[in-house]
Amino acid sequence: MKSIEINGQLRKETGKSETRKLRKSENVPCVLYGGEEVIHFYAHKNSFRDIVYTSDVFLITFDIEGKRIRATLKDIQFHPVTDEILHIDFIEVIDNKPITINIPVRLSGVSPGVKGGGKLRFRTRSLKIKGIADSIPECINVDISNLHIGDSVKVEDLDLEGLNILSPQTLLIVKVVTARGIQADEEEEEEEGEEGDTGEGEGQEASEEKSDE
């Protein structure tokens, strides 16, 4: 993974009024989980630009008033209108203890199927994996240089030494299809979206409450 260092300050109070003061001064309230104790801290919003507005995954070293702690990003809440960062949760990384994290998928090579008139369908752009932090790569590289029309790559085709892929083995990552195949895929995606669109509004109240911690 990529690495970055961020300086933070411990929060002496965690009430709503104190949280509003932090945000007004362009600081972001944060919580660090996974260690011996839960740590509430804050840092200026500019400190998080490199790790938030990107698909890259970072191993973060926090310096919180002289205490250095390694962590990864767990969850983040944004303002629904301004997209300003409201709150971030992190998980402490402990030496030799596996972590679970989503890693971006990147494609490399040129598909002969695409050169022959096929279309590339990049269906899965990140995968959930488990492993020791220092052995987790910046991304999962998928070589498409042997993909002809009709060929595909699924999770079961990947070999990531020392890492456990938690995403379903049958999950499709990329395939090369004809124009007719693209239309069929789009119809399938529409059906999946209609079937899965049943949780609208769930979690909103919990998210808003958490953002005021």
N, CA, C and O of each residue as an XYZ file, in Angstrom:
852
protein
N       0.828     -1.203      0.000
C       0.000      0.000      0.000
C       0.861      1.251      0.000
O       2.014      1.224      0.430
N       0.300      2.335     -0.479
C       0.968      3.621     -0.367
C       0.972      4.053      1.098
O       0.157      3.577      1.888
N       1.880      4.948      1.457
C       1.965      5.394      2.845
C       1.929      6.912      2.924
O       2.312      7.612      1.987
N       1.459      7.405      4.068
C       1.356      8.836      4.298
C       1.401      9.087      5.801
O       1.007      8.227      6.588
N       1.878     10.260      6.199
C       1.899     10.635      7.610
C       0.978     11.818      7.839
O       0.949     12.759      7.046
N       0.221     11.764      8.934
C      -0.726     12.822      9.281
C      -0.587     13.161     10.751
O      -0.543     12.267     11.595
N      -0.518     14.447     11.063
C      -0.470     14.899     12.450
C      -1.883     15.159     12.968
O      -2.703     15.764     12.278
N      -2.158     14.700     14.177
C      -3.469     14.893     14.775
C      -3.370     15.374     16.209
O      -2.307     15.336     16.828
N      -4.504     15.829     16.720
C      -4.593     16.294     18.098
C      -5.719     15.558     18.813
O      -6.781     15.326     18.235
N      -5.487     15.194     20.065
C      -6.512     14.520     20.839
C      -7.682     15.456     21.107
O      -7.502     16.656     21.313
N      -8.868     14.895     21.101
C     -10.067     15.664     21.432
C     -10.314     15.576     22.936
O     -10.390     14.484     23.501
N     -10.437     16.721     23.566
C     -10.705     16.740     25.001
C     -12.198     16.573     25.278
O     -12.588     16.058     26.326
N     -13.019     17.007     24.343
C     -14.458     16.846     24.457
C     -15.001     16.289     23.146
O     -14.433     16.517     22.078
N     -16.123     15.547     23.244
C     -16.676     14.927     22.039
C     -18.153     15.255     21.821
O     -18.833     14.566     21.060
N     -18.650     16.293     22.476
C     -20.053     16.662     22.312
C     -20.324     17.357     20.989
O     -19.402     17.667     20.235
N     -21.611     17.600     20.714
C     -22.012     18.199     19.446
C     -21.470     19.611     19.277
O     -21.032     19.983     18.189
N     -21.497     20.394     20.342
C     -21.020     21.780     20.229
C     -19.533     21.826     19.922
O     -19.083     22.652     19.128
N     -18.761     20.930     20.558
C     -17.323     20.875     20.305
C     -17.051     20.405     18.875
O     -16.125     20.887     18.223
N     -17.859     19.468     18.397
C     -17.711     18.980     17.027
C     -17.947     20.101     16.026
O     -17.219     20.230     15.042
N     -18.968     20.911     16.283
C     -19.267     22.029     15.382
C     -18.116     23.029     15.361
O     -17.796     23.589     14.313
N     -17.500     23.252     16.509
C     -16.362     24.176     16.581
C     -15.196     23.653     15.731
O     -14.537     24.415     15.023
N     -14.960     22.349     15.815
C     -13.874     21.757     15.035
C     -14.103     21.956     13.547
O     -13.200     22.354     12.812
N     -15.317     21.674     13.120
C     -15.617     21.808     11.687
C     -15.573     23.262     11.247
O     -15.162     23.558     10.125
N     -15.988     24.163     12.109
C     -15.962     25.574     11.758
C     -14.531     26.057     11.556
O     -14.278     26.956     10.755
N     -13.600     25.456     12.284
C     -12.183     25.808     12.144
C     -11.483     24.927     11.109
O     -10.255     24.866     11.059
N     -12.298     24.234     10.269
C     -11.821     23.394      9.156
C     -11.041     22.172      9.610
O     -10.147     21.695      8.911
N     -11.387     21.672     10.786
C     -10.825     20.420     11.272
C     -11.855     19.305     11.130
O     -13.058     19.563     11.078
N     -11.377     18.067     11.068
C     -12.256     16.913     10.903
C     -12.170     16.031     12.150
O     -11.080     15.581     12.505
N     -13.303     15.775     12.824
C     -13.301     14.848     13.958
C     -13.104     13.415     13.467
O     -13.696     13.006     12.468
N     -12.271     12.659     14.174
C     -11.943     11.289     13.771
C     -11.972     10.362     14.977
O     -11.836     10.796     16.121
N     -12.151      9.079     14.696
C     -12.092      8.051     15.726
C     -11.205      6.921     15.229
O     -11.326      6.478     14.087
N     -10.318      6.464     16.094
C      -9.403      5.374     15.767
C      -9.774      4.146     16.595
O      -9.721      4.173     17.824
N     -10.149      3.074     15.906
C     -10.557      1.837     16.562
C      -9.486      0.759     16.396
O      -8.534      0.921     15.632
N      -9.660     -0.337     17.123
C      -8.842     -1.525     16.903
C      -7.674     -1.703     17.843
O      -7.088     -2.785     17.878
N      -7.309     -0.688     18.610
C      -6.192     -0.788     19.538
C      -6.670     -1.094     20.949
O      -7.786     -1.574     21.149
N      -5.819     -0.814     21.919
C      -6.175     -1.061     23.314
C      -7.294     -0.141     23.777
O      -8.043     -0.480     24.693
N      -7.408      1.014     23.151
C      -8.460      1.954     23.492
C      -8.914      2.701     22.254
O      -8.170      2.827     21.281
N     -10.147      3.197     22.300
C     -10.669      4.014     21.210
C     -10.119      5.429     21.374
O     -10.195      6.010     22.457
N      -9.564      5.979     20.292
C      -8.939      7.301     20.365
C      -9.752      8.296     19.540
O      -9.977      8.092     18.347
N     -10.186      9.367     20.185
C     -10.885     10.464     19.508
C      -9.880     11.584     19.257
O      -9.242     12.074     20.188
N      -9.746     11.980     18.009
C      -8.787     13.021     17.672
C      -9.311     13.836     16.503
O     -10.401     13.579     15.992
N      -8.529     14.816     16.086
C      -8.916     15.618     14.923
C      -7.664     16.070     14.186
O      -6.558     16.065     14.728
N      -7.875     16.462     12.924
C      -6.796     17.001     12.098
C      -7.424     17.931     11.065
O      -8.620     17.847     10.785
N      -6.612     18.812     10.505
C      -7.131     19.755      9.517
C      -7.611     18.994      8.283
O      -7.009     17.989      7.904
N      -8.682     19.462      7.657
C      -9.282     18.762      6.524
C      -8.313     18.566      5.362
O      -8.423     17.586      4.625
N      -7.368     19.485      5.192
C      -6.401     19.357      4.094
C      -5.484     18.146      4.258
O      -4.896     17.666      3.289
N      -5.367     17.657      5.497
C      -4.502     16.504      5.762
C      -5.019     15.242      5.105
O      -4.261     14.300      4.873
N      -6.321     15.219      4.801
C      -6.949     13.996      4.311
C      -7.189     13.989      2.806
O      -7.721     13.013      2.278
N      -6.812     15.048      2.107
C      -7.111     15.120      0.683
C      -6.511     13.964     -0.108
O      -7.161     13.417     -0.999
N      -5.289     13.592      0.209
C      -4.606     12.543     -0.555
C      -5.223     11.164     -0.339
O      -5.138     10.314     -1.225
N      -5.838     10.923      0.811
C      -6.363      9.588      1.105
C      -7.849      9.460      0.842
O      -8.369      8.346      0.777
N      -8.552     10.590      0.687
C     -10.017     10.559      0.538
C     -10.446     10.648     -0.915
O     -11.257      9.845     -1.378
N      -9.910     11.615     -1.633
C     -10.361     11.869     -3.002
C      -9.544     11.068     -4.012
O      -8.977     11.624     -4.952
N      -9.495      9.752     -3.800
C      -8.717      8.859     -4.644
C      -9.208      7.435     -4.449
O      -9.830      7.123     -3.434
N      -8.935      6.579     -5.408
C      -9.255      5.155     -5.261
C      -8.091      4.392     -4.629
O      -8.225      3.211     -4.307
N      -6.950      5.064     -4.451
C      -5.786      4.428     -3.845
C      -6.033      4.140     -2.373
O      -6.807      4.833     -1.713
N      -5.368      3.112     -1.869
C      -5.471      2.738     -0.465
C      -4.156      3.057      0.232
O      -3.080      2.751     -0.281
N      -4.252      3.673      1.402
C      -3.059      4.135      2.102
C      -2.899      3.461      3.461
O      -3.874      3.161      4.150
N      -1.648      3.236      3.819
C      -1.282      2.890      5.183
C      -0.853      4.196      5.842
O       0.162      4.785      5.468
N      -1.623      4.639      6.812
C      -1.434      5.968      7.400
C      -0.696      5.853      8.725
O      -1.048      5.030      9.571
N       0.330      6.681      8.904
C       0.997      6.791     10.191
C       0.551      8.103     10.833
O       0.888      9.186     10.354
N      -0.204      7.993     11.912
C      -0.649      9.176     12.644
C       0.360      9.528     13.727
O       0.860      8.655     14.437
N       0.650     10.811     13.841
C       1.405     11.326     14.981
C       0.407     12.135     15.804
O       0.100     13.281     15.479
N      -0.090     11.524     16.868
C      -1.103     12.171     17.701
C      -0.446     12.591     19.010
O      -0.349     11.817     19.962
N      -0.002     13.834     19.022
C       0.673     14.417     20.189
C       1.836     13.543     20.635
O       1.991     13.253     21.821
N       2.646     13.129     19.677
C       3.864     12.374     19.975
C       3.711     10.868     19.936
O       4.710     10.149     19.956
N       2.480     10.374     19.882
C       2.243      8.938     19.811
C       2.007      8.544     18.365
O       1.088      9.054     17.724
N       2.825      7.643     17.846
C       2.741      7.236     16.444
C       1.935      5.929     16.334
O       2.223      4.936     17.002
N       0.928      5.974     15.475
C       0.023      4.839     15.310
C      -0.229      4.618     13.819
O      -0.534      5.559     13.085
N      -0.099      3.368     13.383
C      -0.404      3.040     11.993
C      -1.868      2.621     11.877
O      -2.406      1.947     12.756
N      -2.507      3.035     10.769
C      -3.933      2.749     10.617
C      -4.328      2.760      9.143
O      -3.570      3.203      8.279
N      -5.532      2.262      8.881
C      -6.139      2.362      7.556
C      -7.525      2.972      7.706
O      -8.130      2.917      8.776
N      -8.016      3.552      6.620
C      -9.324      4.188      6.634
C     -10.424      3.131      6.676
O     -10.398      2.164      5.915
N     -11.390      3.325      7.572
C     -12.508      2.395      7.703
C     -13.785      2.953      7.090
O     -14.447      2.275      6.304
N     -14.133      4.188      7.448
C     -15.390      4.763      6.985
C     -15.289      6.279      7.005
O     -14.537      6.856      7.790
N     -16.058      6.912      6.132
C     -16.036      8.370      6.049
C     -17.438      8.877      5.741
O     -18.167      8.279      4.950
N     -17.808      9.990      6.377
C     -19.101     10.621      6.115
C     -18.883     12.002      5.495
O     -18.031     12.771      5.940
N     -19.671     12.298      4.459
C     -19.605     13.588      3.785
C     -20.907     14.359      4.005
O     -21.961     13.769      4.243
N     -20.815     15.683      3.922
C     -22.013     16.514      3.964
C     -22.816     16.241      2.693
O     -22.243     16.230      1.604
N     -24.142     16.019      2.805
C     -24.936     15.643      1.628
C     -25.034     16.720      0.565
O     -25.364     16.416     -0.581
N     -24.754     17.992      0.916
C     -24.862     19.089     -0.046
C     -23.500     19.583     -0.504
O     -23.260     19.729     -1.703
N     -22.603     19.842      0.449
C     -21.314     20.453      0.125
C     -20.208     19.439     -0.144
O     -19.160     19.795     -0.684
N     -20.435     18.165      0.232
C     -19.416     17.116      0.109
C     -18.211     17.347      1.008
O     -17.177     16.702      0.833
N     -18.329     18.249      1.959
C     -17.260     18.434      2.944
C     -17.175     17.191      3.834
O     -18.186     16.542      4.102
N     -15.963     16.865      4.288
C     -15.774     15.719      5.168
C     -16.347     16.051      6.555
O     -15.980     17.057      7.162
N     -17.250     15.193      7.043
C     -17.848     15.399      8.358
C     -17.158     14.594      9.447
O     -16.985     15.072     10.568
N     -16.765     13.370      9.113
C     -16.252     12.467     10.149
C     -15.513     11.319      9.477
O     -15.919     10.858      8.410
N     -14.433     10.854     10.093
C     -13.688      9.711      9.540
C     -13.384      8.713     10.648
O     -12.990      9.094     11.750
N     -13.570      7.434     10.345
C     -13.179      6.341     11.234
C     -11.963      5.635     10.663
O     -11.852      5.446      9.451
N     -11.052      5.247     11.547
C      -9.852      4.515     11.141
C      -9.724      3.245     11.979
O     -10.267      3.151     13.080
N      -8.996      2.272     11.436
C      -8.690      1.029     12.147
C      -7.182      0.946     12.356
O      -6.407      1.064     11.407
N      -6.774      0.741     13.606
C      -5.345      0.639     13.896
C      -4.764     -0.637     13.296
O      -5.379     -1.702     13.356
N      -3.588     -0.517     12.724
C      -2.883     -1.652     12.150
C      -1.876     -2.160     13.174
O      -0.992     -1.425     13.612
N      -2.023     -3.426     13.549
C      -1.146     -4.050     14.541
C      -0.221     -5.026     13.828
O      -0.666     -5.812     12.991
N       1.056     -4.978     14.156
C       2.052     -5.837     13.498
C       1.629     -7.305     13.537
O       1.223     -7.828     14.574
N       1.738     -7.953     12.369
C       1.469     -9.385     12.211
C       0.011     -9.772     12.447
O      -0.305    -10.958     12.553
N      -0.880     -8.781     12.529
C      -2.304     -9.073     12.645
C      -2.980     -8.714     11.323
O      -2.907     -7.565     10.889
N      -3.637     -9.682     10.675
C      -4.256     -9.414      9.362
C      -5.323     -8.326      9.447
O      -5.997     -8.169     10.465
N      -5.457     -7.585      8.358
C      -6.520     -6.599      8.243
C      -7.368     -6.929      7.019
O      -6.907     -7.602      6.097
N      -8.596     -6.456      7.020
C      -9.493     -6.628      5.879
C      -9.713     -5.272      5.236
O     -10.043     -4.301      5.918
N      -9.528     -5.203      3.915
C      -9.567     -3.909      3.250
C      -9.952     -4.088      1.781
O      -9.705     -5.141      1.194
N     -10.550     -3.071      1.198
C     -10.867     -3.077     -0.231
C      -9.695     -2.499     -1.018
O      -9.206     -1.412     -0.707
N      -9.252     -3.220     -2.027
C      -8.115     -2.814     -2.849
C      -8.590     -2.572     -4.278
O      -9.346     -3.380     -4.817
N      -8.160     -1.473     -4.902
C      -8.595     -1.214     -6.286
C      -8.028     -2.231     -7.264
O      -6.932     -2.758     -7.072
N      -8.793     -2.496     -8.314
C      -8.357     -3.375     -9.403
C      -7.936     -2.502    -10.571
O      -8.664     -1.588    -10.959
N      -6.768     -2.777    -11.135
C      -6.268     -2.044    -12.301
C      -6.002     -3.028    -13.434
O      -5.526     -4.141    -13.213
N      -6.318     -2.596    -14.646
C      -6.097     -3.438    -15.817
C      -4.801     -3.055    -16.517
O      -4.429     -1.883    -16.553
N      -4.115     -4.052    -17.074
C      -2.889     -3.786    -17.827
C      -2.898     -4.616    -19.110
O      -3.572     -5.642    -19.201
N      -2.146     -4.154    -20.082
C      -2.070     -4.861    -21.350
C      -3.148     -4.416    -22.319
O      -4.019     -3.615    -21.981
N      -3.074     -4.953    -23.541
C      -4.044     -4.653    -24.600
C      -4.728     -5.950    -25.012
O      -4.071     -6.917    -25.396
N      -6.040     -5.959    -24.930
C      -6.801     -7.161    -25.267
C      -6.894     -7.350    -26.782
O      -7.324     -6.433    -27.483
N      -6.501     -8.520    -27.305
C      -6.658     -8.790    -28.747
C      -8.135     -8.814    -29.144
O      -8.474     -8.520    -30.290
N      -9.016     -9.163    -28.199
C     -10.441     -9.139    -28.484
C     -10.951     -7.739    -28.733
O     -11.797     -7.526    -29.602
N     -10.441     -6.781    -27.974
C     -10.816     -5.382    -28.171
C     -10.255     -4.876    -29.494
O     -10.937     -4.152    -30.220
N      -9.024     -5.250    -29.811
C      -8.411     -4.841    -31.079
C      -9.184     -5.409    -32.261
O      -9.170     -4.840    -33.352
N      -9.861     -6.538    -32.038
C     -10.619     -7.169    -33.108
C     -12.063     -6.708    -33.178
O     -12.861     -7.279    -33.922
N     -12.412     -5.677    -32.410
C     -13.764     -5.133    -32.497
C     -14.638     -5.381    -31.283
O     -15.767     -4.894    -31.231
N     -14.141     -6.128    -30.303
C     -14.915     -6.372    -29.090
C     -14.887     -5.180    -28.147
O     -14.126     -4.232    -28.342
N     -15.718     -5.243    -27.133
C     -15.802     -4.170    -26.138
C     -15.421     -4.723    -24.761
O     -15.782     -5.841    -24.394
N     -14.679     -3.900    -24.016
C     -14.222     -4.305    -22.694
C     -15.262     -3.912    -21.647
O     -15.691     -2.760    -21.585
N     -15.663     -4.888    -20.821
C     -16.587     -4.625    -19.727
C     -15.836     -4.809    -18.416
O     -15.551     -5.933    -18.004
N     -15.520     -3.692    -17.763
C     -14.782     -3.700    -16.492
C     -15.819     -3.646    -15.375
O     -16.299     -2.571    -15.013
N     -16.160     -4.809    -14.833
C     -17.309     -4.905    -13.939
C     -16.976     -4.696    -12.467
O     -17.802     -4.158    -11.731
N     -15.797     -5.103    -12.018
C     -15.459     -5.025    -10.596
C     -14.170     -4.233    -10.433
O     -13.102     -4.664    -10.870
N     -14.282     -3.073     -9.799
C     -13.134     -2.163     -9.716
C     -12.428     -2.200     -8.362
O     -11.449     -1.480     -8.165
N     -12.896     -3.013     -7.435
C     -12.192     -3.211     -6.174
C     -12.577     -4.562     -5.593
O     -13.667     -5.072     -5.852
N     -11.677     -5.137     -4.806
C     -11.919     -6.439     -4.189
C     -11.586     -6.377     -2.712
O     -10.665     -5.672     -2.298
N     -12.338     -7.117     -1.927
C     -12.075     -7.181     -0.486
C     -11.067     -8.295     -0.225
O     -11.286     -9.447     -0.600
N      -9.965     -7.936      0.420
C      -8.933     -8.923      0.714
C      -8.530     -8.849      2.180
O      -8.806     -7.866      2.868
N      -7.872     -9.906      2.644
C      -7.397     -9.980      4.020
C      -5.942    -10.407      4.012
O      -5.564    -11.349      3.315
N      -5.125     -9.705      4.794
C      -3.710    -10.042      4.861
C      -2.964     -9.101      5.782
O      -3.547     -8.169      6.334
N      -1.675     -9.345      5.947
C      -0.827     -8.470      6.742
C      -0.621     -7.163      5.981
O      -0.351     -7.174      4.780
N      -0.748     -6.048      6.677
C      -0.738     -4.731      6.022
C       0.481     -4.530      5.133
O       0.356     -4.024      4.018
N       1.647     -4.917      5.609
C       2.872     -4.672      4.854
C       2.964     -5.511      3.578
O       3.792     -5.229      2.712
N       2.123     -6.535      3.455
C       2.165     -7.393      2.264
C       1.048     -7.062      1.280
O       0.959     -7.681      0.220
N       0.198     -6.100      1.614
C      -0.920     -5.745      0.744
C      -0.436     -4.770     -0.330
O       0.165     -3.749      0.003
N      -0.683     -5.059     -1.600
C      -0.196     -4.191     -2.688
C      -1.041     -2.935     -2.829
O      -2.112     -2.823     -2.232
N      -0.549     -1.995     -3.624
C      -1.296     -0.768     -3.879
C      -2.560     -1.054     -4.673
O      -3.570     -0.367     -4.516
N      -2.502     -2.069     -5.525
C      -3.660     -2.432     -6.332
C      -3.525     -3.886     -6.756
O      -2.468     -4.497     -6.601
N      -4.601     -4.426     -7.288
C      -4.590     -5.774     -7.856
C      -4.528     -5.634     -9.369
O      -5.457     -5.116     -9.988
N      -3.446     -6.088     -9.957
C      -3.255     -5.949    -11.399
C      -3.855     -7.144    -12.134
O      -3.566     -8.297    -11.814
N      -4.691     -6.848    -13.120
C      -5.289     -7.890    -13.955
C      -4.815     -7.678    -15.389
O      -5.110     -6.655    -16.006
N      -4.077     -8.657    -15.912
C      -3.534     -8.592    -17.268
C      -4.604     -9.044    -18.262
O      -5.104    -10.166    -18.176
N      -4.951     -8.168    -19.202
C      -5.988     -8.510    -20.189
C      -5.392     -8.803    -21.565
O      -6.121     -8.869    -22.555
N      -4.083     -8.976    -21.633
C      -3.426     -9.134    -22.932
C      -3.733    -10.472    -23.612
O      -3.384    -10.662    -24.778
N      -4.384    -11.406    -22.898
C      -4.756    -12.689    -23.501
C      -6.260    -12.849    -23.654
O      -6.743    -13.943    -23.948
N      -7.005    -11.764    -23.456
C      -8.457    -11.866    -23.522
C      -8.964    -11.636    -24.954
O      -8.769    -10.569    -25.536
N      -9.611    -12.658    -25.495
C     -10.272    -12.558    -26.792
C     -11.767    -12.357    -26.550
O     -12.222    -12.412    -25.407
N     -12.523    -12.128    -27.605
C     -13.968    -11.957    -27.466
C     -14.566    -13.211    -26.825
O     -14.345    -14.331    -27.285
N     -15.319    -12.996    -25.768
C     -15.916    -14.100    -25.028
C     -15.123    -14.510    -23.804
O     -15.639    -15.228    -22.947
N     -13.855    -14.061    -23.702
C     -13.020    -14.398    -22.548
C     -13.314    -13.456    -21.380
O     -13.775    -12.329    -21.565
N     -13.035    -13.948    -20.182
C     -13.276    -13.136    -18.987
C     -12.280    -13.504    -17.888
O     -11.586    -14.517    -17.975
N     -12.226    -12.672    -16.866
C     -11.429    -12.947    -15.676
C     -12.344    -12.817    -14.464
O     -13.018    -11.803    -14.284
N     -12.356    -13.859    -13.638
C     -13.128    -13.849    -12.398
C     -12.173    -13.904    -11.213
O     -10.972    -14.115    -11.382
N     -12.705    -13.716    -10.029
C     -11.878    -13.752     -8.823
C     -11.132    -15.066     -8.720
O      -9.968    -15.085     -8.319
N     -11.779    -16.166     -9.074
C     -11.154    -17.487     -8.974
C      -9.925    -17.626     -9.868
O      -9.130    -18.546     -9.679
N      -9.760    -16.733    -10.834
C      -8.608    -16.787    -11.737
C      -7.381    -16.073    -11.176
O      -6.292    -16.176    -11.741
N      -7.550    -15.354    -10.077
C      -6.460    -14.570     -9.504
C      -5.627    -15.406     -8.544
O      -6.132    -16.320     -7.893
N      -4.359    -15.081     -8.470
C      -3.444    -15.744     -7.537
C      -2.663    -14.659     -6.806
O      -1.694    -14.116     -7.336
N      -3.090    -14.351     -5.592
C      -2.426    -13.331     -4.789
C      -1.730    -14.009     -3.612
O      -2.349    -14.308     -2.591
N      -0.458    -14.239     -3.775
C       0.308    -14.983     -2.769
C       0.278    -14.270     -1.414
O       0.564    -13.076     -1.318
N      -0.070    -15.015     -0.386
C      -0.072    -14.477      0.975
C      -1.306    -13.680      1.329
O      -1.414    -13.174      2.446
N      -2.251    -13.556      0.392
C      -3.458    -12.780      0.637
C      -4.688    -13.649      0.428
O      -4.695    -14.543     -0.418
N      -5.715    -13.380      1.197
C      -6.973    -14.110      1.084
C      -8.021    -13.180      0.478
O      -8.351    -12.150      1.066
N      -8.547    -13.541     -0.699
C      -9.579    -12.726     -1.338
C     -10.934    -13.111     -0.754
O     -11.354    -14.263     -0.858
N     -11.611    -12.154     -0.145
C     -12.886    -12.414      0.515
C     -14.076    -12.229     -0.423
O     -15.174    -12.703     -0.132
N     -13.866    -11.548     -1.534
C     -14.940    -11.395     -2.510
C     -15.286    -12.765     -3.094
O     -14.421    -13.640     -3.143
N     -16.550    -12.976     -3.545
C     -16.954    -14.281     -4.094
C     -16.058    -14.745     -5.238
O     -15.673    -13.950     -6.096
N     -15.732    -16.023     -5.245
C     -14.843    -16.581     -6.253
C     -15.414    -16.460     -7.666
O     -14.666    -16.365     -8.639
N     -16.734    -16.464     -7.772
C     -17.370    -16.398     -9.089
C     -17.592    -14.964     -9.560
O     -18.138    -14.751    -10.642
N     -17.175    -13.976     -8.763
C     -17.389    -12.574     -9.120
C     -16.624    -12.222    -10.391
O     -15.419    -12.455    -10.485
N     -17.333    -11.661    -11.365
C     -16.723    -11.281    -12.639
C     -15.987     -9.959    -12.505
O     -16.537     -8.981    -11.998
N     -14.739     -9.933    -12.963
C     -13.941     -8.712    -12.901
C     -13.979     -7.987    -14.246
O     -14.305     -6.801    -14.304
N     -13.652     -8.687    -15.309
C     -13.598     -8.061    -16.626
C     -13.872     -9.109    -17.694
O     -13.535    -10.279    -17.518
N     -14.483     -8.694    -18.804
C     -14.680     -9.598    -19.923
C     -14.733     -8.795    -21.218
O     -14.951     -7.584    -21.210
N     -14.532     -9.496    -22.326
C     -14.605     -8.874    -23.640
C     -15.851     -9.424    -24.329
O     -16.024    -10.637    -24.448
N     -16.708     -8.525    -24.774
C     -17.983     -8.939    -25.364
C     -18.187     -8.254    -26.713
O     -17.467     -7.325    -27.081
N     -19.188     -8.742    -27.433
C     -19.614     -8.095    -28.666
C     -20.603     -6.986    -28.318
O     -20.978     -6.833    -27.156
N     -21.027     -6.211    -29.317
C     -22.006     -5.149    -29.080
C     -23.291     -5.725    -28.505
O     -23.909     -5.116    -27.631
N     -23.698     -6.896    -28.989
C     -24.906     -7.536    -28.465
C     -24.706     -7.939    -27.008
O     -25.639     -7.886    -26.205
N     -23.481     -8.343    -26.674
C     -23.185     -8.715    -25.295
C     -23.278     -7.535    -24.354
O     -23.701     -7.685    -23.207
N     -22.882     -6.348    -24.829
C     -22.972     -5.143    -24.011
C     -24.427     -4.836    -23.679
O     -24.754     -4.502    -22.540
N     -25.302     -4.953    -24.683
C     -26.713     -4.685    -24.460
C     -27.281     -5.656    -23.424
O     -28.064     -5.251    -22.565
N     -26.903     -6.907    -23.495
C     -27.378     -7.899    -22.539
C     -26.882     -7.584    -21.137
O     -27.619     -7.738    -20.163
N     -25.615     -7.137    -21.034
C     -25.055     -6.775    -19.739
C     -25.804     -5.602    -19.128
O     -26.113     -5.608    -17.937
N     -26.098     -4.583    -19.954
C     -26.785     -3.404    -19.453
C     -28.187     -3.757    -18.956
O     -28.642     -3.222    -17.945
N     -28.871     -4.659    -19.670
C     -30.190     -5.085    -19.224
C     -30.083     -5.845    -17.910
O     -30.933     -5.697    -17.032
N     -29.043     -6.657    -17.773
C     -28.837     -7.412    -16.540
C     -28.559     -6.475    -15.373
O     -29.075     -6.688    -14.275
N     -27.737     -5.422    -15.599
C     -27.421     -4.464    -14.551
C     -28.674     -3.707    -14.111
O     -28.857     -3.443    -12.922
N     -29.533     -3.361    -15.067
C     -30.769     -2.663    -14.733
C     -31.653     -3.527    -13.843
O     -32.249     -3.034    -12.885
N     -31.738     -4.827    -14.163
C     -32.537     -5.732    -13.351
C     -31.961     -5.873    -11.952
O     -32.703     -5.907    -10.971
N     -30.625     -5.955    -11.858
C     -29.991     -6.066    -10.555
C     -30.241     -4.812     -9.735
O     -30.483     -4.894     -8.531
N     -30.182     -3.632    -10.391
C     -30.412     -2.379     -9.690
C     -31.818     -2.280     -9.157
O     -32.022     -1.803     -8.041
N     -32.814     -2.728     -9.945
C     -34.199     -2.683     -9.500
C     -34.426     -3.619     -8.325
O     -35.152     -3.274     -7.393
N     -33.812     -4.803     -8.355
C     -33.984     -5.753     -7.275
C     -33.314     -5.288     -6.000
O     -33.805     -5.556     -4.904
N     -32.174     -4.577     -6.138
C     -31.430     -4.163     -4.946
C     -31.838     -2.832     -4.397
O     -31.329     -2.427     -3.352
N     -32.748     -2.116     -5.060
C     -33.116     -0.771     -4.640
C     -34.260     -0.822     -3.643
O     -35.345     -0.298     -3.897
N     -34.003     -1.473     -2.479
C     -35.053     -1.624     -1.479
C     -34.691     -0.991     -0.153
O     -35.500     -0.993      0.775
N     -33.483     -0.447     -0.049
C     -33.042      0.078      1.240
C     -32.900      1.575      1.247
O     -32.094      2.108      2.010
N     -33.655      2.274      0.425
C     -33.523      3.718      0.324
C     -33.828      4.365      1.656
O     -34.872      4.128      2.264
N     -32.890      5.189      2.096
C     -33.095      5.928      3.331
C     -32.585      5.204      4.555
O     -32.458      5.821      5.613
N     -32.281      3.892      4.455
C     -31.784      3.164      5.605
C     -30.411      3.685      6.007
O     -29.552      3.944      5.164
N     -30.224      3.833      7.331
C     -28.927      4.255      7.849
C     -28.723      5.745      7.856
O     -27.712      6.210      8.382
N     -29.644      6.529      7.290
C     -29.438      7.972      7.218
C     -29.419      8.596      8.599
O     -28.558      9.421      8.904
N     -30.389      8.193      9.451
C     -30.449      8.762     10.784
C     -29.210      8.390     11.588
O     -28.662      9.215     12.319
N     -28.774      7.140     11.448
C     -27.577      6.700     12.177
C     -26.359      7.477     11.729
O     -25.527      7.857     12.552
N     -26.242      7.720     10.416
C     -25.103      8.447      9.875
C     -25.086      9.886     10.368
O     -24.035     10.412     10.735
N     -26.260     10.523     10.376
C     -26.331     11.910     10.826
C     -25.998     12.018     12.305
O     -25.344     12.967     12.738
N     -26.465     11.012     13.092
C     -26.174     11.028     14.528
C     -24.684     10.849     14.769
O     -24.102     11.527     15.615
N     -24.057      9.924     14.016
C     -22.643      9.653     14.196
C     -21.787     10.845     13.835
O     -20.745     11.065     14.452
N     -22.205     11.621     12.846
C     -21.406     12.736     12.378
C     -21.317     13.836     13.405
O     -20.474     14.724     13.276
N     -22.165     13.811     14.431
C     -22.139     14.816     15.479
C     -21.377     14.373     16.699
O     -21.382     15.056     17.723
N     -20.705     13.208     16.598
C     -19.919     12.727     17.739
C     -18.718     13.627     17.984
O     -17.939     13.380     18.905
